[in-house]
Amino acid sequence: MGDLLYHFTEYLRTTQLVELALWISDTSISMWIVTHFWAIPIIQCVHIIAIAASFASILMINAWELLLKARILEQNNNKVKSILHFESKQKDTVSSVL
């Protein structure tokens, strides 16, 4: 496993990722973050809150859909066909010009 990781890191050193990382480390935002010790914890907190908000929005949409389907089922005497949607396949008629 160690050899695999070693070869992988050696491969990454030959890509343009190193140049990108060096360029990012020289930007003014990166220099500002290095000089202000409190910036990293605040950025991490904002990042964690953003991930939690994304997850919460997905959960809310799924819960809304589940409650909507439950209401439709209740109104239709628990018939599953009431929440399923089937589209009939129509054959495309292609008219050929001879």
Secondary structure, DSSP 4 states (H G I P E B T S, - for coil): -HHHHHHHHHHHHTSTHHHHHHHHHTSHHHHHHHH-TTHHHHHHHHHHHHHHHHHHHHHHHHHHHHHHHHHHHHHTTT-GGGT-------PPP-PPP-
